Amino acid sequence: MSLKEKIKTLATEYAADVISYRRHLHAHPELSFEEVQTAKFVADQLESFGVKVQRGVADTGVVGIIEGKNPSKKIIALRADMDALPIEEKNEVTYKSQNNGVMHACGHDAHTASLLGTSRILSAIKNEFEGTVKLIFQPGEEKIPGGASLMIKAGVLQNPRPANILGQHVMTMIPAGKVGFREGMYMASADEIYVTVKGKGGHAAMPDKNIDPILIASHIIIALQQIVSRNCDPRIPCVLSFGNIIGKGATNVIPEEVKIEGTFRTLNEAWRKEAHVKMKKMAEAIAEGMGGSCEFTILNGYPFLKNDPALTQRMKANAEELLGKENVIDLDLWMAAEDFAYYTQELDACFYRLGVRNDARGITSGVHTATFDIDEAALQTGSALMAWLAVKELGN
């Protein structure tokens, strides 16, 4: 039996267990940097597969090592994230979240379960490939500063240092059984914006006696869109969105201050820095010109995510060999962000998408929603593919 067929056979054999891993994780989600029980579950499973395990990396991270023949010949890293989101699940399923207000609504349970399946496959065939596979199960992808950055600071890319790294993320727009790749720039940087507009509160019937922070805030929000529409080179993808405004006034009360929260995303680091300066300057000037003041804070988030072209070409070709060309698609630019981007700044990397959609079964909800779910058949695809990509790259 060829190595490819052996991987496919093992993925089928382990499929039910991988689904059980995912359901356990889904039922017991933990928020970013609180993944204590998740990390224990992952480490315990890895050790049961015979994998060497390091616990407590960056507190709740887990690292596994699988050595094949001639382990120093080449090292490749495989990564999964483990944290959940502060969302109350609305799905009525047997594996529904048991932690009120916390849910695996971004598929990190699937990423972790799939990599556990991959780990089990690779452990079973470790005498049939050369090199070493480093398994990275990281915390805190959903929260700045990002678990990836903390894992890197903790030395996850050292001793041994991988030549490259692969990451896999579910995508609800792609049917289960299919995967997607994109070379070069793929995902945006993401910064958090926090604005406090201060005025002078009072009775809404006497606006001349007050300095209205709600009016000032509305001018700032509209004006800041010029940063994108009139200052950004149209060839540079760029998004500025505000998702939260808090005034705490009333129909007849002008509040003392208004808080605004938003996100700024782009795919160009020079423009990113320039835009930060422009936004702060514009907001402060508008507030001052209208008699108020403005505190404008930007938290630098994740950098842009870039896939190494040569590595990604190889991974796409290898995926076509395993799954069939008809099941491998090209991806468009994506203005969402991912802390896997930190790894792409350090190593040749490939971050690809695993389809989890099933229209016939109504599994169509997007990530970060209370009804998100996956077609669990995708877990078998994910486990087999990552194992196949790893051994092919080790032999490259």
C-alpha positions as CSV (number, residue, x, y, z in Angstrom):
1,M,0.0,0.0,0.0
2,S,1.3,3.4,-0.9
3,L,1.9,6.0,1.7
4,K,-0.9,8.1,0.3
5,E,-3.4,5.2,0.5
6,K,-2.2,4.4,4.0
7,I,-2.9,8.0,5.1
8,K,-6.3,7.9,3.6
9,T,-7.0,4.5,5.2
10,L,-5.9,5.7,8.6
11,A,-8.0,8.9,8.3
12,T,-11.0,6.7,7.6
13,E,-10.2,4.4,10.6
14,Y,-9.8,7.4,13.0
15,A,-12.7,9.5,11.6
16,A,-15.2,8.6,14.4
17,D,-12.6,9.3,17.1
18,V,-11.7,12.7,15.5
19,I,-15.4,13.6,15.5
20,S,-15.6,12.6,19.2
21,Y,-12.6,14.9,19.9
22,R,-14.3,17.8,18.2
23,R,-17.6,17.2,20.0
24,H,-15.8,17.1,23.4
25,L,-14.0,20.3,22.6
26,H,-17.2,22.0,21.3
27,A,-19.1,21.0,24.4
28,H,-16.4,22.4,26.7
29,P,-15.2,25.7,25.1
30,E,-12.7,28.0,26.9
31,L,-12.0,31.6,26.1
32,S,-8.7,33.0,24.9
33,F,-5.8,32.4,27.3
34,E,-8.1,30.3,29.6
35,E,-7.7,27.0,27.7
36,V,-6.6,25.0,30.7
37,Q,-8.8,21.9,30.3
38,T,-8.6,22.1,26.5
39,A,-4.8,22.0,26.7
40,K,-4.9,19.1,29.1
41,F,-7.2,17.2,26.8
42,V,-4.9,17.8,23.8
43,A,-1.8,16.9,25.6
44,D,-3.3,13.7,27.0
45,Q,-4.5,12.6,23.6
46,L,-1.1,13.3,22.0
47,E,0.6,11.3,24.7
48,S,-1.8,8.4,24.1
49,F,-0.6,8.4,20.4
50,G,3.0,8.1,21.6
51,V,3.8,11.8,20.8
52,K,6.5,13.7,22.8
53,V,4.6,16.5,24.5
54,Q,5.6,19.8,26.1
55,R,2.8,21.4,28.2
56,G,2.4,24.9,29.4
57,V,4.1,26.7,26.5
58,A,3.0,30.4,26.9
59,D,0.8,29.1,29.8
60,T,-1.8,27.1,27.9
61,G,-0.1,26.1,24.7
62,V,0.9,22.6,23.9
63,V,3.7,21.4,21.6
64,G,4.2,17.9,20.3
65,I,7.1,16.3,18.4
66,I,6.9,13.4,16.0
67,E,10.3,12.1,14.8
68,G,10.5,10.1,11.7
69,K,13.6,8.4,10.3
70,N,16.7,10.8,10.3
71,P,14.8,13.3,12.4
72,S,17.2,16.2,11.8
73,K,16.9,16.1,8.0
74,K,14.0,18.5,7.8
75,I,11.5,19.9,10.3
76,I,8.0,21.1,9.5
77,A,5.4,22.7,11.9
78,L,1.7,22.2,11.9
79,R,-0.5,24.6,13.8
80,A,-4.0,24.6,15.3
81,D,-5.7,27.2,17.6
82,M,-7.8,26.2,20.6
83,D,-9.7,29.1,22.0
84,A,-13.5,29.9,21.8
85,L,-15.6,33.1,21.6
86,P,-17.9,34.9,24.1
87,I,-21.0,33.8,22.2
88,E,-24.1,32.0,23.6
89,E,-24.7,29.0,21.3
90,K,-28.2,28.6,19.8
91,N,-27.7,25.2,18.1
92,E,-29.7,22.4,19.6
93,V,-27.2,19.5,19.2
94,T,-26.0,16.8,21.6
95,Y,-22.6,18.5,21.7
96,K,-23.9,22.0,22.4
97,S,-21.7,24.2,24.6
98,Q,-22.0,23.5,28.3
99,N,-20.3,26.8,29.2
100,N,-22.9,29.5,29.2
101,G,-21.9,32.4,27.0
102,V,-18.9,30.6,25.5
103,M,-18.9,28.9,22.1
104,H,-16.6,27.4,19.5
105,A,-18.1,29.7,16.9
106,C,-15.0,30.0,14.7
107,G,-14.1,26.4,14.2
108,H,-11.1,26.2,16.5
109,D,-12.5,22.9,17.9
110,A,-12.4,21.6,14.4
111,H,-8.9,22.8,13.9
112,T,-7.7,21.2,17.1
113,A,-9.5,17.9,16.5
114,S,-8.3,17.7,12.9
115,L,-4.7,18.3,14.0
116,L,-5.1,15.6,16.6
117,G,-6.2,13.3,13.8
118,T,-3.2,14.3,11.8
119,S,-1.0,13.7,14.8
120,R,-2.3,10.2,15.2
121,I,-1.8,9.4,11.6
122,L,1.7,10.7,11.5
123,S,2.6,8.9,14.7
124,A,1.4,5.6,13.2
125,I,3.5,6.1,10.0
126,K,6.6,7.8,11.6
127,N,8.9,4.9,10.4
128,E,7.9,5.7,6.8
129,F,9.0,9.3,6.5
130,E,12.2,11.2,7.2
131,G,12.4,14.4,9.3
132,T,10.4,15.8,12.2
133,V,6.9,17.2,12.6
134,K,6.4,19.9,15.3
135,L,2.8,20.2,16.4
136,I,1.7,23.6,17.7
137,F,-1.6,23.8,19.6
138,Q,-1.8,27.5,20.5
139,P,-4.0,29.6,22.8
140,G,-5.6,33.0,22.2
141,E,-6.0,33.4,18.5
142,E,-9.1,35.6,19.0
143,K,-7.5,38.2,21.3
144,I,-4.7,40.7,21.0
145,P,-1.8,40.2,21.3
146,G,-2.5,36.8,19.9
147,G,-1.3,33.4,21.1
148,A,0.9,33.0,18.1
149,S,3.0,36.0,19.1
150,L,3.3,34.6,22.7
151,M,4.2,31.1,21.5
152,I,6.9,32.6,19.3
153,K,8.3,34.6,22.2
154,A,8.3,31.4,24.3
155,G,10.5,29.7,21.7
156,V,8.1,27.5,19.8
157,L,9.9,28.1,16.5
158,Q,13.3,27.0,18.1
159,N,14.8,23.7,19.2
160,P,14.2,22.4,16.6
161,R,13.5,25.3,14.2
162,P,11.0,24.4,11.4
163,A,11.8,25.1,7.8
164,N,8.2,26.0,7.2
165,I,4.7,25.9,8.8
166,L,1.2,25.0,7.7
167,G,-2.1,26.2,9.2
168,Q,-5.7,25.2,8.4
169,H,-8.9,27.1,9.0
170,V,-12.5,26.2,8.3
171,M,-14.5,28.2,5.7
172,T,-18.2,28.1,5.6
173,M,-18.4,29.3,2.0
174,I,-16.6,26.1,0.7
175,P,-18.5,22.8,0.7
176,A,-17.1,20.0,2.8
177,G,-14.6,17.9,0.9
178,K,-13.0,20.8,-0.8
179,V,-10.1,23.0,0.2
180,G,-8.8,26.4,-0.9
181,F,-5.3,28.0,-1.3
182,R,-3.9,31.4,-2.2
183,E,-0.3,32.4,-2.9
184,G,1.2,35.6,-1.5
185,M,-0.9,38.2,0.4
186,Y,-4.0,36.6,1.8
187,M,-5.4,38.2,5.0
188,A,-5.3,41.7,6.4
189,S,-3.6,43.3,9.4
190,A,-6.2,44.2,12.1
191,D,-6.0,47.0,14.5
192,E,-8.5,47.9,17.2
193,I,-9.7,51.5,17.5
194,Y,-11.0,53.0,20.8
195,V,-12.2,56.6,20.8
196,T,-13.6,58.6,23.7
197,V,-15.3,61.9,22.6
198,K,-15.8,64.3,25.5
199,G,-18.2,67.2,25.6
200,K,-20.5,68.9,28.1
201,G,-23.7,67.2,29.0
202,G,-27.0,68.7,29.8
203,H,-30.7,69.0,28.9
204,A,-31.4,68.1,25.2
205,A,-33.8,71.0,24.9
206,M,-30.9,73.5,25.5
207,P,-28.2,72.4,23.1
208,D,-26.6,75.9,23.1
209,K,-25.7,75.3,26.7
210,N,-24.0,72.0,26.0
211,I,-21.2,70.5,23.9
212,D,-22.8,67.5,22.3
213,P,-20.4,64.5,22.1
214,I,-22.9,62.5,20.1
215,L,-22.9,65.1,17.3
216,I,-19.1,65.3,17.5
217,A,-18.8,61.5,17.3
218,S,-21.1,61.3,14.3
219,H,-18.9,63.8,12.4
220,I,-15.8,61.9,13.4
221,I,-17.2,58.6,12.2
222,I,-18.3,60.0,8.8
223,A,-15.1,62.0,8.3
224,L,-12.8,59.1,9.1
225,Q,-14.2,57.2,6.1
226,Q,-12.3,59.8,4.0
227,I,-9.1,58.0,5.2
228,V,-10.2,55.0,3.1
229,S,-12.0,56.7,0.2
230,R,-9.7,59.8,-0.3
231,N,-6.3,59.0,1.2
232,C,-5.7,55.3,0.5
233,D,-4.1,54.2,-2.8
234,P,-7.1,52.4,-4.4
235,R,-4.7,49.5,-5.2
236,I,-4.3,48.8,-1.5
237,P,-7.2,46.9,0.1
238,C,-8.4,48.8,3.2
239,V,-11.4,48.6,5.6
240,L,-12.4,50.9,8.4
241,S,-15.5,49.9,10.3
242,F,-17.1,51.0,13.6
243,G,-19.1,48.4,15.5
244,N,-19.9,49.9,18.9
245,I,-21.1,53.4,20.0
246,I,-21.9,54.0,23.6
247,G,-23.5,57.4,24.6
248,K,-25.6,56.6,27.7
249,G,-27.7,59.7,27.3
250,A,-31.5,59.7,26.9
251,T,-34.2,61.3,24.7
252,N,-33.8,64.5,26.6
253,V,-30.3,64.1,28.0
254,I,-27.0,64.9,26.2
255,P,-24.3,62.8,27.7
256,E,-20.9,63.9,28.9
257,E,-19.0,61.6,26.6
258,V,-19.4,59.0,23.8
259,K,-17.2,55.9,23.3
260,I,-16.6,54.5,19.9
261,E,-15.0,51.1,19.0
262,G,-13.9,49.9,15.6
263,T,-11.4,48.1,13.4
264,F,-8.9,49.2,10.8
265,R,-7.6,46.6,8.3
266,T,-5.2,46.8,5.4
267,L,-2.6,44.8,3.4
268,N,0.2,47.4,3.4
269,E,2.4,48.1,6.4
270,A,3.5,51.6,5.3
271,W,0.0,52.7,4.7
272,R,-1.1,51.1,8.0
273,K,1.3,53.4,9.9
274,E,0.4,56.5,7.9
275,A,-3.4,55.9,8.3
276,H,-3.0,55.6,12.1
277,V,-1.5,59.1,12.2
278,K,-4.1,60.5,9.9
279,M,-7.1,59.1,11.8
280,K,-5.9,60.3,15.2
281,K,-5.1,63.8,13.8
282,M,-8.5,64.1,12.0
283,A,-10.5,62.9,15.0
284,E,-8.8,65.2,17.5
285,A,-9.1,68.2,15.2
286,I,-12.8,67.6,14.6
287,A,-13.5,67.3,18.3
288,E,-11.5,70.4,19.1
289,G,-13.1,72.4,16.3
290,M,-16.6,71.6,17.7
291,G,-15.6,72.6,21.3
292,G,-14.9,69.1,22.7
293,S,-12.0,66.8,23.0
294,C,-11.1,63.3,21.8
295,E,-8.9,60.5,23.1
296,F,-8.0,58.3,20.2
297,T,-6.3,55.0,20.9
298,I,-5.2,52.4,18.4
299,L,-4.1,48.9,19.6
300,N,-1.8,47.4,17.0
301,G,-3.2,44.0,16.2
302,Y,-2.0,41.2,13.9
303,P,0.1,41.9,10.9
304,F,-1.0,40.9,7.4
305,L,-0.8,37.2,6.5
306,K,1.3,36.2,3.5
307,N,1.6,32.7,2.0
308,D,5.0,31.8,0.6
309,P,4.3,31.4,-3.1
310,A,6.6,28.4,-3.7
311,L,5.5,26.5,-0.6
312,T,1.8,27.2,-1.4
313,Q,2.2,26.0,-5.0
314,R,3.6,22.8,-3.7
315,M,0.8,22.4,-1.1
316,K,-1.9,23.1,-3.6
317,A,-0.4,20.5,-6.0
318,N,-0.1,18.0,-3.2
319,A,-3.7,18.6,-2.2
320,E,-4.8,18.0,-5.8
321,E,-2.9,14.7,-5.7
322,L,-4.7,13.6,-2.6
323,L,-8.2,15.0,-3.1
324,G,-8.5,15.5,-6.8
325,K,-8.1,18.7,-8.7
326,E,-11.8,19.3,-8.7
327,N,-11.8,19.6,-4.9
328,V,-9.0,22.3,-4.7
329,I,-10.0,25.9,-5.4
330,D,-8.3,29.3,-5.5
331,L,-9.1,31.8,-2.7
332,D,-9.7,35.5,-3.0
333,L,-8.2,38.1,-0.7
334,W,-9.8,38.0,2.7
335,M,-10.0,41.2,4.9
336,A,-10.4,39.1,8.0
337,A,-7.3,38.7,10.2
338,E,-5.5,35.8,11.8
339,D,-2.7,35.6,14.3
340,F,-1.1,32.8,12.1
341,A,0.2,35.9,10.4
342,Y,2.9,36.2,13.0
343,Y,4.3,32.8,11.9
344,T,4.3,34.0,8.3
345,Q,6.6,36.8,9.3
346,E,9.1,34.3,10.7
347,L,9.0,31.3,8.3
348,D,7.9,30.2,4.9
349,A,4.2,29.5,5.6
350,C,1.0,28.3,4.0
351,F,-2.4,29.0,5.5
352,Y,-5.2,27.3,3.7
353,R,-9.0,26.8,4.0
354,L,-11.0,23.6,4.8
355,G,-14.5,23.6,3.5
356,V,-17.2,22.7,6.1
357,R,-20.5,23.8,4.4
358,N,-23.4,21.4,3.7
359,D,-26.4,23.1,2.1
360,A,-28.5,20.0,2.1
361,R,-28.2,19.7,5.9
362,G,-28.6,23.4,6.5
363,I,-25.0,23.8,7.7
364,T,-24.5,27.3,6.3
365,S,-24.0,29.7,9.2
366,G,-21.0,31.9,9.1
367,V,-18.2,32.0,11.7
368,H,-18.7,34.1,14.8
369,T,-22.4,33.4,14.8
370,A,-24.5,31.6,17.4
371,T,-25.6,29.0,14.9
372,F,-22.2,28.2,13.4
373,D,-21.6,24.4,12.9
374,I,-19.6,22.2,10.5
375,D,-20.2,19.2,8.4
376,E,-18.0,16.8,10.4
377,A,-17.1,14.8,7.3
378,A,-14.7,17.7,6.7
379,L,-12.6,16.5,9.7
380,Q,-11.5,13.4,7.9
381,T,-10.5,15.5,4.9
382,G,-8.6,17.9,7.2
383,S,-6.8,15.2,9.1
384,A,-5.7,13.3,6.0
385,L,-4.7,16.4,4.0
386,M,-2.5,17.9,6.7
387,A,-0.7,14.6,7.2
388,W,-0.2,14.2,3.5
389,L,1.1,17.7,3.1
390,A,3.5,17.2,5.9
391,V,5.1,14.0,4.6
392,K,5.3,15.3,1.1
393,E,7.0,18.5,2.2
394,L,9.4,16.5,4.4
395,G,10.4,14.5,1.4
396,N,10.7,17.6,-0.8
